[in-house]
């Protein structure tokens, strides 16, 4: 068909609607839409070309499409070079964002403004292969007179839509003068479209793989049987202090050096055998790296595929274990209440010592809050974002203290777990370890602890390597260590090492001004925690609290109040709710006249006072003391007060 025949056919189609019935249905429907859009059929070139700024924006938004399709377009053009075809790529807006062709074909395309930035939507330029492939959602060719506008009637175009993740992202097409087109043109376009979609999927999988591998906190790399690195994630490169972009293809020997310290590690991971959770000390740029390694041969039919190696930095493992076993310091100085002068002096000393690196020894009776003060000191110091671990030296069997503190290697003793175990000092590295009841530590363990303090390193039971640790120690005891030293039960040199800063915490009986303040503070916290209404102390309870010697100190008060709050039927904590705690202990009390009385004496005295106050109205006495009438009568009989 000549140019003239094409043009005449095009004119007849526009002039006579009946003629359009001979068109393919999809072409005929597109012409009807073009009429409805008001497209000018006599356009001699495409007038819809976006600005440079708009084109730059479109290219930026379609950068992934451009990147993945570039090589495919080049390959397609190489196949049809010299045949008059141009290869075009349009984005989701049907804006041409890339055109490839030789001089002859580009000149033909330029005459119709088939260039970068040209818009080819159906509503703008009528029926064309790009707009129609979008409307139909499938590849299609449009031949000569089938184009709606005059400037396209001498061309033929084949386009295929590019669908990515269910969304239209662009199209690829081949355009040439109508007499250059063959039956294979559309097939080549479809093959190129599929290739682009495949590359998009592969690139996205690659990106997902990279993101997934780099999101893993462990270091991971793969090596072949020659020790060449075939993959390494970001965390592994950071751990080994390597440039990730210059790693692939190099050998592990080149990367970490074939020195004596690293040779055992290299032999293990290149042996082709499985290694699980084995500890290594690598020398990286002259500095030791303590790590845990798992190595698995690739499950592949190809024996040369090598192994996958997972490296976990010991410091990170320690943080994870600490988070699992707990031990974080939760208390701060804001949680500590008191106004007693001696106690405030101890508190001020502790606050000053918080920023120090020196070891601290807390001295005081059981229940005075030594553990709370240790947590507060940790949270107020420079190590607050690092581990805090507590161990009670009196609560562990003698034979377990060493393994608990210093850890052990696999096979160190019968029952030792496979792979060994880290001790508290390793877990608390860069943080604080609280050694409660230090006076109960056996003498031989005291020597080991002294060595750790002096050398700032530990050796696991059954191990041969020194592991450096940087730990601040806060120790505590309720015993008289100086007397223990005289009796050869505690090392004097350890006492001096631990007690660089010594803080005495007064007992509660020596803090009379703090007793009711602390009681009210605990009531408020306990009621809030148990979701109970705020309670108050009955007058007789306040009197008892002020006279009680508190052998269990603050811990005793806290537990006593929690039990009373749980059992209270109203908002007042009465004597009957706490009396049993006091009676069971049978602790002496001192009244205001310094006369020594038992709890029974005090209760008898209180009953006499209330009987006189309420003129022997037993109902009112029982209500005032928070007792039932039956309990009051029983007390009256016991104390020979019944009249």
C-alpha positions as CSV (number, residue, x, y, z in Angstrom):
1,X,0.0,0.0,0.0
2,X,1.4,3.4,-1.1
3,X,1.4,6.6,1.0
4,X,-1.5,7.9,-1.1
5,X,-3.5,4.7,-0.6
6,X,-2.9,4.9,3.1
7,X,-4.0,8.5,3.2
8,X,-7.2,7.9,1.2
9,X,-8.1,5.0,3.4
10,X,-7.6,7.2,6.4
11,X,-9.9,9.9,4.9
12,X,-12.6,7.4,4.1
13,X,-12.6,6.1,7.7
14,X,-13.1,9.6,9.1
15,X,-15.7,10.5,6.4
16,X,-17.9,7.5,6.6
17,X,-18.8,5.8,9.9
18,X,-19.9,2.7,8.0
19,X,-16.3,2.3,6.7
20,X,-15.1,2.1,10.3
21,X,-17.1,-1.1,10.8
22,X,-14.4,-2.9,8.9
23,X,-11.8,-2.0,11.5
24,X,-10.8,-4.4,14.2
25,X,-13.2,-3.9,17.1
26,X,-10.5,-2.6,19.5
27,X,-9.4,-0.1,16.9
28,X,-13.0,1.0,16.1
29,X,-13.7,1.5,19.8
30,X,-10.6,3.6,20.2
31,X,-11.7,5.8,17.3
32,X,-15.0,6.3,19.0
33,X,-13.3,7.3,22.2
34,X,-11.0,9.7,20.3
35,X,-14.0,11.4,18.8
36,X,-15.5,11.7,22.3
37,X,-12.3,13.2,23.6
38,X,-12.4,15.9,20.9
39,X,-9.0,14.9,19.5
40,X,-8.0,17.0,16.4
41,X,-7.7,14.4,13.6
42,X,-5.7,16.7,11.4
43,X,-2.7,17.1,13.7
44,X,0.5,17.0,11.6
45,X,2.7,16.4,14.6
46,X,2.3,15.7,18.3
47,X,1.9,19.1,20.1
48,X,1.9,17.6,23.5
49,X,5.6,17.7,24.7
50,X,6.3,18.4,28.3
51,X,8.9,20.9,29.6
52,X,12.4,19.9,30.6
53,X,11.5,20.2,34.3
54,X,8.5,18.0,33.9
55,X,10.5,15.4,31.9
56,X,13.2,15.4,34.6
57,X,10.5,14.7,37.2
58,X,9.0,11.9,35.1
59,X,12.4,10.3,34.7
60,X,13.1,10.5,38.4
61,X,9.8,8.8,39.2
62,X,10.5,6.1,36.6
63,X,14.2,5.6,37.5
64,X,13.7,1.9,38.3
65,X,11.9,1.3,35.0
66,X,14.7,3.1,33.1
67,X,17.4,1.3,34.9
68,X,16.0,-2.2,34.3
69,X,14.9,-1.6,30.7
70,X,18.0,0.1,29.4
71,X,20.0,-3.0,28.5
72,X,16.9,-4.7,27.0
73,X,16.2,-1.7,24.8
74,X,19.8,-1.7,23.6
75,X,19.7,-5.4,22.8
76,X,16.4,-5.0,20.9
77,X,17.8,-2.1,18.8
78,X,21.0,-4.1,18.0
79,X,18.7,-6.8,16.6
80,X,16.8,-4.3,14.3
81,X,19.5,-1.7,13.6
82,X,19.4,-0.4,10.0
83,X,15.8,-1.5,9.4
84,X,14.2,1.9,10.1
85,X,12.9,1.1,13.6
86,X,13.1,3.2,16.7
87,X,12.7,1.6,20.2
88,X,10.8,3.7,22.7
89,X,10.0,3.5,26.4
90,X,7.1,5.3,27.9
91,X,6.3,5.7,31.6
92,X,3.0,5.2,33.4
93,X,1.8,8.6,32.1
94,X,2.6,7.5,28.5
95,X,5.3,10.1,28.4
96,X,8.3,9.0,26.2
97,X,11.3,8.8,28.5
98,X,13.8,7.0,26.2
99,X,14.2,6.7,22.4
100,X,16.8,4.6,20.7
101,X,17.5,4.6,16.9
102,X,19.9,5.3,14.1
103,X,20.1,8.7,12.4
104,X,17.5,7.7,9.7
105,X,14.9,6.3,12.1
106,X,15.4,9.1,14.6
107,X,14.8,11.7,11.8
108,X,11.6,9.9,10.9
109,X,10.5,9.9,14.6
110,X,11.4,13.5,15.1
111,X,9.1,14.7,12.3
112,X,6.1,13.6,14.4
113,X,7.6,14.7,17.7
114,X,8.2,11.1,18.7
115,X,10.9,12.2,21.2
116,X,11.6,12.3,24.9
117,X,8.9,14.3,26.7
118,X,6.2,13.6,24.1
119,X,2.9,12.6,25.6
120,X,1.0,9.7,23.8
121,X,-2.1,9.3,25.9
122,X,-5.2,8.3,23.8
123,X,-7.2,11.3,25.1
124,X,-4.5,13.6,23.7
125,X,-3.5,12.2,20.3
126,X,-6.2,9.6,19.7
127,X,-5.7,6.0,18.7
128,X,-2.0,4.8,18.9
129,X,-0.4,1.6,20.0
130,X,0.9,3.0,23.3
131,X,-2.5,4.4,24.5
132,X,-4.3,1.3,23.2
133,X,-2.0,-1.2,25.0
134,X,-2.7,0.7,28.2
135,X,-6.5,0.7,27.6
136,X,-6.6,-3.0,26.7
137,X,-3.9,-4.1,29.1
138,X,-2.2,-6.2,26.4
139,X,0.3,-6.0,23.6
140,X,-1.0,-4.6,20.3
141,X,0.1,-3.3,16.9
142,X,-1.5,-0.3,15.2
143,X,-0.9,-0.1,11.4
144,X,-0.9,3.1,9.3
145,X,-4.4,4.3,8.6
146,X,-5.6,2.7,11.9
147,X,-4.1,5.7,13.7
148,X,-6.6,8.4,14.5
149,X,-4.5,11.5,13.7
150,X,-3.0,12.4,10.3
151,X,0.6,12.6,11.4
152,X,0.6,8.9,12.3
153,X,-1.0,7.4,9.3
154,X,2.3,6.6,7.6
155,X,3.7,4.7,10.6
156,X,3.2,1.4,12.2
157,X,3.8,0.8,15.9
158,X,3.8,-2.2,18.2
159,X,3.6,-1.7,22.0
160,X,3.4,-3.9,25.1
161,X,2.4,-2.7,28.5
162,X,4.9,-3.3,31.4
163,X,3.0,-4.5,34.5
164,X,5.0,-4.5,37.8
165,X,3.4,-5.9,41.0
166,X,0.0,-5.6,39.4
167,X,0.4,-2.0,38.4
168,X,1.0,-0.4,34.9
169,X,4.4,1.3,35.1
170,X,5.1,1.9,31.4
171,X,5.3,0.4,27.9
172,X,7.9,-0.5,25.4
173,X,7.4,-0.2,21.7
174,X,8.9,-0.4,18.2
175,X,7.9,2.2,15.6
176,X,8.8,2.5,11.9
177,X,7.4,3.6,8.5
178,X,4.4,1.3,7.7
179,X,6.4,-0.6,4.9
180,X,9.1,-1.7,7.4
181,X,6.9,-3.7,9.7
182,X,6.9,-7.5,9.7
183,X,4.8,-10.2,11.4
184,X,7.6,-10.7,14.0
185,X,7.6,-7.1,15.3
186,X,5.0,-7.5,18.0
187,X,6.6,-10.8,19.1
188,X,10.0,-9.0,19.6
189,X,8.3,-6.3,21.6
190,X,6.5,-8.9,23.8
191,X,9.7,-10.8,24.4
192,X,11.4,-7.5,25.4
193,X,8.6,-6.6,27.8
194,X,8.8,-10.0,29.5
195,X,12.5,-9.6,29.8
196,X,12.1,-6.2,31.5
197,X,9.5,-7.7,33.9
198,X,11.9,-10.5,34.7
199,X,14.7,-8.1,35.4
200,X,12.4,-6.0,37.6
201,X,11.4,-9.0,39.7
202,X,15.1,-10.1,39.9
203,X,16.2,-6.7,40.9
204,X,13.5,-6.4,43.5
205,X,14.4,-9.8,44.9
206,X,18.0,-8.7,45.0
207,X,17.0,-5.5,46.9
208,X,14.8,-7.5,49.3
209,X,17.6,-10.0,49.8
210,X,20.1,-7.1,50.5
211,X,17.7,-5.4,52.9
212,X,16.9,-8.7,54.6
213,X,20.5,-9.7,55.0
214,X,21.6,-6.2,56.2
215,X,18.7,-6.1,58.7
216,X,20.1,-9.2,60.4
217,X,22.1,-8.1,63.4
218,X,24.6,-10.9,63.0
219,X,27.5,-10.8,60.5
220,X,27.0,-13.2,57.6
221,X,29.3,-14.1,54.7
222,X,29.6,-16.9,52.2
223,X,32.9,-18.4,50.9
224,X,33.7,-21.0,48.2
225,X,36.1,-23.9,48.8
226,X,39.0,-21.7,47.8
227,X,38.2,-19.3,50.6
228,X,36.9,-16.6,48.2
229,X,34.1,-14.3,49.5
230,X,31.0,-14.7,47.4
231,X,28.7,-12.6,49.7
232,X,29.0,-10.5,52.9
233,X,26.3,-8.4,54.6
234,X,26.8,-4.9,56.0
235,X,27.0,-6.0,59.6
236,X,29.7,-8.5,58.9
237,X,31.7,-5.9,57.0
238,X,31.4,-3.5,59.9
239,X,32.3,-6.2,62.4
240,X,35.5,-7.1,60.5
241,X,36.2,-3.4,59.7
242,X,36.1,-4.0,55.9
243,X,34.8,-2.0,52.9
244,X,31.8,-4.1,51.7
245,X,32.2,-2.8,48.1
246,X,35.7,-4.2,47.8
247,X,35.2,-7.6,49.3
248,X,33.5,-9.9,46.8
249,X,36.0,-12.2,45.0
250,X,38.8,-11.7,47.5
251,X,39.9,-14.5,49.8
252,X,39.4,-14.6,53.6
253,X,43.2,-14.7,53.9
254,X,43.5,-11.3,52.2
255,X,40.8,-9.8,54.2
256,X,41.7,-10.7,57.8
257,X,45.3,-11.8,57.4
258,X,46.8,-15.3,57.7
259,X,48.4,-14.7,61.1
260,X,48.6,-17.2,63.9
261,X,45.6,-15.7,65.8
262,X,43.3,-16.0,62.7
263,X,44.6,-19.3,61.2
264,X,42.5,-21.5,63.4
265,X,39.3,-19.6,62.5
266,X,40.2,-19.8,58.7
267,X,40.9,-23.6,59.0
268,X,37.5,-24.1,60.7
269,X,35.4,-22.3,58.1
270,X,37.2,-23.7,55.1
271,X,37.2,-27.3,56.3
272,X,33.8,-28.0,54.8
273,X,32.5,-29.2,58.2
274,X,29.8,-27.8,60.4
275,X,30.7,-25.6,63.3
276,X,28.1,-24.4,65.9
277,X,28.5,-21.6,68.4
278,X,32.3,-21.8,68.7
279,X,34.1,-18.9,70.4
280,X,37.0,-17.3,68.5
281,X,39.4,-14.4,69.2
282,X,40.3,-12.8,65.9
283,X,43.0,-10.2,65.4
284,X,41.5,-7.4,63.2
285,X,43.8,-4.5,62.4
286,X,45.9,-5.3,65.5
287,X,42.9,-5.3,67.8
288,X,41.2,-8.5,69.3
289,X,37.7,-9.3,68.2
290,X,35.8,-11.7,70.5
291,X,33.1,-13.5,68.6
292,X,30.9,-16.6,68.4
293,X,30.9,-18.4,65.0
294,X,28.5,-20.8,63.3
295,X,29.6,-22.3,59.9
296,X,27.4,-24.5,57.7
297,X,28.3,-26.1,54.4
298,X,25.9,-25.1,51.7
299,X,23.3,-27.7,51.0
300,X,24.0,-27.9,47.3
301,X,24.7,-30.6,44.7
302,X,27.8,-28.6,43.7
303,X,30.7,-29.4,46.1
304,X,32.5,-26.2,45.2
305,X,29.7,-23.9,46.6
306,X,31.5,-23.6,50.0
307,X,30.0,-22.5,53.3
308,X,27.9,-19.9,55.0
309,X,29.5,-18.3,58.1
310,X,27.6,-16.4,60.8
311,X,29.6,-14.2,63.2
312,X,28.1,-12.8,66.4
313,X,30.2,-10.3,68.3
314,X,30.5,-11.4,71.9
315,X,29.6,-7.9,73.1
316,X,26.2,-8.1,71.3
317,X,25.6,-11.6,72.6
318,X,26.1,-10.4,76.1
319,X,23.6,-7.6,75.6
320,X,21.0,-10.1,74.3
321,X,21.5,-12.5,77.1
322,X,21.3,-9.7,79.6
323,X,18.0,-8.6,78.1
324,X,16.6,-12.1,78.3
325,X,17.7,-12.8,81.9
326,X,16.8,-9.4,83.1
327,X,19.0,-7.5,85.5
328,X,18.4,-4.0,84.2
329,X,18.6,-1.3,86.9
330,X,15.2,0.2,87.2
331,X,15.5,2.4,90.3
332,X,16.9,5.9,90.3
333,X,17.6,8.5,93.1
334,X,14.1,9.9,92.5
335,X,12.8,6.6,93.9
336,X,14.6,7.0,97.2
337,X,12.8,8.8,100.0
338,X,14.2,10.1,103.3
339,X,15.0,13.3,105.3
340,X,17.1,11.9,108.1
341,X,20.4,13.7,108.2
342,X,22.6,10.6,108.4
343,X,20.7,9.0,105.5
344,X,20.9,12.2,103.4
345,X,24.6,12.2,103.9
346,X,24.9,8.6,102.7
347,X,22.6,9.5,99.7
348,X,24.8,12.6,98.8
349,X,27.9,10.4,98.9
350,X,26.3,7.8,96.6
351,X,25.3,10.5,94.1
352,X,28.8,11.9,94.1
353,X,30.2,8.4,93.6
354,X,27.9,7.6,90.7
355,X,30.1,9.4,88.2
356,X,33.2,7.8,89.6
357,X,34.9,4.7,88.1
358,X,35.9,3.5,91.5
359,X,34.5,0.5,93.2
360,X,31.9,1.1,95.9
361,X,31.2,-0.9,99.1
362,X,27.7,-0.5,100.6
363,X,27.4,-1.3,104.3
364,X,24.2,-1.7,106.2
365,X,21.7,-4.1,107.8
366,X,19.5,-6.4,105.6
367,X,16.6,-4.6,104.1
368,X,18.1,-1.1,104.2
369,X,17.9,-0.7,100.4
370,X,21.5,-1.4,99.4
371,X,20.3,-3.0,96.1
372,X,18.1,0.0,95.3
373,X,21.0,2.4,96.0
374,X,23.3,0.3,93.7
375,X,20.7,0.6,90.9
376,X,20.3,4.3,91.4
377,X,24.1,4.8,91.3
378,X,24.3,2.8,88.0
379,X,21.5,4.8,86.4
380,X,23.1,8.1,87.5
381,X,26.5,7.3,86.1
382,X,28.2,7.1,82.7
383,X,27.5,3.4,82.4
384,X,23.7,3.8,82.6
385,X,23.1,2.6,79.0
386,X,25.2,-0.5,79.5
387,X,24.5,-3.8,81.4
388,X,23.7,-3.9,85.1
389,X,23.8,-7.4,86.6
390,X,23.2,-8.4,90.2
391,X,24.4,-11.6,92.0
392,X,23.8,-12.6,95.6
393,X,26.9,-14.4,96.8
394,X,25.0,-15.9,99.7
395,X,22.3,-17.4,97.5
396,X,24.5,-19.6,95.4
397,X,26.1,-22.9,96.3
398,X,29.8,-22.5,96.9
399,X,30.8,-24.7,93.9
400,X,28.6,-22.6,91.5
401,X,29.8,-19.1,92.4
402,X,33.0,-19.3,90.3
403,X,31.2,-20.5,87.2
404,X,28.4,-17.9,87.7
405,X,30.9,-15.1,88.0
406,X,33.5,-16.1,85.5
407,X,31.8,-18.6,83.2
408,X,33.2,-21.9,81.9
409,X,34.3,-23.6,78.8
410,X,32.8,-26.7,77.3
411,X,34.0,-29.8,79.2
412,X,35.2,-27.8,82.2
413,X,33.3,-30.1,84.5
414,X,30.7,-32.8,84.5
415,X,27.5,-31.4,83.3
416,X,29.0,-28.3,81.6
417,X,26.8,-27.3,78.7
418,X,28.0,-27.7,75.1
419,X,29.8,-24.6,73.9
420,X,30.5,-23.3,77.5
421,X,28.8,-20.5,79.2
422,X,29.5,-16.8,79.8
423,X,29.8,-15.6,83.4
424,X,28.3,-12.4,84.9
425,X,31.5,-10.5,84.4
426,X,31.4,-11.0,80.7
427,X,27.7,-10.2,80.5
428,X,28.3,-7.0,82.5
429,X,31.2,-5.8,80.3
430,X,31.2,-2.0,80.0
431,X,28.5,-1.9,82.8
432,X,28.1,-2.5,86.5
433,X,28.0,-5.7,88.5
434,X,26.3,-5.7,92.0
435,X,27.8,-8.3,94.3
436,X,25.4,-8.5,97.2
437,X,26.3,-10.3,100.4
438,X,30.0,-10.1,99.5
439,X,30.9,-11.3,103.0
440,X,29.6,-14.7,102.2
441,X,32.0,-15.3,99.3
442,X,34.5,-18.2,100.0
443,X,38.1,-17.2,100.5
444,X,39.4,-18.9,97.4
445,X,36.8,-17.1,95.3
446,X,37.9,-13.8,97.0
447,X,41.4,-14.4,95.5
448,X,39.9,-14.9,92.1
449,X,37.8,-11.7,92.4
450,X,40.9,-9.8,93.5
451,X,42.8,-10.9,90.4
452,X,39.9,-9.7,88.2
453,X,40.0,-6.3,89.9
454,X,43.8,-6.0,89.4
455,X,44.1,-7.4,85.9
456,X,40.7,-6.3,84.5
457,X,40.3,-9.7,82.8
458,X,38.7,-13.0,83.6
459,X,39.5,-16.6,82.6
460,X,36.6,-19.0,82.3
461,X,36.8,-22.3,84.2
462,X,38.6,-24.8,82.0
463,X,39.8,-22.0,79.7
464,X,43.2,-20.9,78.7
465,X,42.6,-17.4,77.4
466,X,42.3,-14.1,79.3
467,X,39.1,-12.2,78.4
468,X,39.3,-8.5,79.1
469,X,36.4,-7.0,80.9
470,X,35.6,-3.4,81.9
471,X,33.2,-3.6,84.8
472,X,32.4,-1.3,87.7
473,X,31.8,-3.2,90.9
474,X,29.3,-2.2,93.6
475,X,29.5,-4.7,96.5
476,X,27.3,-4.8,99.6
477,X,27.2,-6.6,102.9
478,X,25.4,-6.6,106.2
479,X,28.4,-8.1,108.0
480,X,31.3,-6.5,109.8
481,X,34.0,-7.1,107.3
482,X,36.8,-5.7,109.6
483,X,35.9,-8.3,112.2
484,X,35.9,-11.0,109.5
485,X,39.3,-9.8,108.4
486,X,40.6,-10.2,112.0
487,X,39.1,-13.7,112.0
488,X,40.8,-14.5,108.6
489,X,37.4,-14.9,106.9
490,X,37.8,-12.0,104.5
491,X,40.8,-10.8,102.6
492,X,42.1,-7.4,103.7
493,X,43.5,-6.6,100.2
494,X,40.1,-7.3,98.6
495,X,38.4,-5.2,101.3
496,X,40.5,-2.2,100.3
497,X,40.0,-2.9,96.6
498,X,36.2,-3.1,97.0
499,X,35.9,-0.3,99.5
500,X,37.6,2.5,97.5
501,X,34.3,4.4,98.3
502,X,32.4,3.1,101.4
503,X,28.9,4.1,102.1
504,X,27.1,3.3,105.4
505,X,23.3,3.1,105.1
506,X,21.6,3.7,108.5
507,X,19.0,1.2,109.7
508,X,15.3,2.3,109.8
509,X,15.2,2.4,113.6
510,X,17.9,5.1,113.4
511,X,15.8,7.1,111.0
512,X,12.8,8.0,113.2
513,X,11.9,11.0,111.0
514,X,11.6,8.8,107.9
515,X,9.4,6.1,109.2
516,X,6.0,7.6,108.5
517,X,7.2,9.3,105.4
518,X,8.4,6.0,104.0
519,X,5.2,4.3,105.0
520,X,3.1,6.8,103.2
521,X,5.3,6.6,100.2
522,X,5.0,2.8,100.0
523,X,1.2,3.0,100.6
524,X,0.9,5.3,97.6
525,X,3.0,3.1,95.3
526,X,1.4,-0.2,96.4
527,X,-2.1,1.1,96.1
528,X,-1.3,2.4,92.6
529,X,0.3,-0.9,91.5
530,X,-2.6,-3.0,92.9
531,X,-5.2,-0.6,91.5
532,X,-6.7,0.1,95.0
533,X,-7.9,3.4,96.4
534,X,-5.3,5.4,98.4
535,X,-5.2,4.3,102.1
536,X,-4.1,5.9,105.3
537,X,-2.6,4.7,108.6
538,X,-4.8,4.6,111.6
539,X,-3.5,6.6,114.6
540,X,-2.7,3.5,116.6
541,X,-0.7,2.1,113.6
542,X,1.3,5.3,113.4
543,X,2.1,5.0,117.1
544,X,3.2,1.4,116.7
545,X,5.3,2.2,113.6
546,X,7.2,5.0,115.5
547,X,8.0,2.6,118.4
548,X,8.8,-0.5,116.4
549,X,12.5,-1.4,116.0
550,X,12.1,-2.6,112.4
551,X,14.6,-5.5,112.4
552,X,13.8,-6.1,108.7
553,X,14.2,-2.4,107.9
554,X,12.6,-0.9,104.8
555,X,12.0,-4.3,103.2
556,X,10.0,-5.4,106.3
557,X,7.9,-2.3,106.2
558,X,7.2,-2.6,102.5
559,X,6.1,-6.3,102.8
560,X,4.0,-5.6,105.9
561,X,2.1,-2.7,104.2
562,X,1.5,-4.7,101.0
563,X,-0.1,-7.5,103.0
564,X,-2.2,-5.1,105.0
565,X,-3.4,-3.3,101.8
566,X,-4.4,-6.6,100.2
567,X,-6.5,-7.5,103.2
568,X,-8.0,-4.1,104.1
569,X,-11.7,-3.8,103.6
570,X,-11.8,0.0,103.6
571,X,-9.3,2.9,103.1
572,X,-7.7,2.7,106.6
573,X,-4.9,0.4,107.6
574,X,-5.8,-0.5,111.2
575,X,-3.9,-2.3,113.9
576,X,-5.5,-5.7,113.3
577,X,-4.0,-5.7,109.8
578,X,-0.4,-5.4,111.0
579,X,-0.6,-6.7,114.5
580,X,0.2,-10.3,113.6
581,X,3.4,-9.3,111.8
582,X,4.6,-7.6,115.0
583,X,3.4,-10.3,117.4
584,X,5.1,-13.1,115.4
585,X,8.4,-11.4,115.7
586,X,8.1,-10.6,119.4
587,X,10.5,-7.7,119.0
588,X,11.0,-5.3,121.9
589,X,9.6,-1.8,121.6
590,X,10.7,1.4,123.3
591,X,8.0,3.8,124.5
592,X,8.5,7.5,125.1
593,X,9.6,6.9,128.7
594,X,12.4,4.6,127.5
595,X,10.7,1.7,129.3
596,X,11.2,-1.7,127.6
597,X,8.0,-3.3,126.7
598,X,6.9,-6.2,124.5
599,X,4.3,-5.9,121.8
600,X,1.8,-7.5,124.1
601,X,2.5,-4.8,126.7
602,X,2.0,-2.1,124.1
603,X,-1.3,-3.5,122.9
604,X,-2.6,-3.9,126.5
605,X,-1.6,-0.3,127.1
606,X,-3.4,0.9,124.0
607,X,-6.6,-1.0,124.9
608,X,-6.6,0.6,128.4
609,X,-6.2,4.1,126.9
610,X,-9.1,3.5,124.5
611,X,-11.3,2.0,127.2
612,X,-10.8,5.1,129.3
613,X,-11.3,7.4,126.3
614,X,-14.6,5.8,125.3
615,X,-15.8,5.2,128.9
616,X,-15.6,1.4,128.5
617,X,-17.9,1.4,125.4
618,X,-16.4,-1.7,123.9
619,X,-18.1,-1.2,120.5
620,X,-16.4,2.2,120.1
621,X,-13.1,0.8,121.3
622,X,-13.2,-2.0,118.8
623,X,-14.0,0.4,115.9
624,X,-11.2,2.8,117.0
625,X,-8.7,0.0,117.1
626,X,-9.9,-1.6,113.9
627,X,-10.8,-4.8,115.8
628,X,-13.9,-7.0,115.7
629,X,-15.8,-7.2,119.0
630,X,-14.9,-10.9,119.2
631,X,-11.2,-10.1,118.9
632,X,-11.5,-7.3,121.4
633,X,-13.2,-9.6,123.9
634,X,-10.5,-12.2,123.4
635,X,-7.8,-9.5,124.1
636,X,-9.7,-8.3,127.2
637,X,-9.7,-11.8,128.6
638,X,-6.0,-12.4,127.7
639,X,-4.9,-9.1,129.4
640,X,-7.4,-9.6,132.4
641,X,-9.2,-6.4,131.5
642,X,-12.7,-7.7,131.3
643,X,-15.1,-6.1,133.8
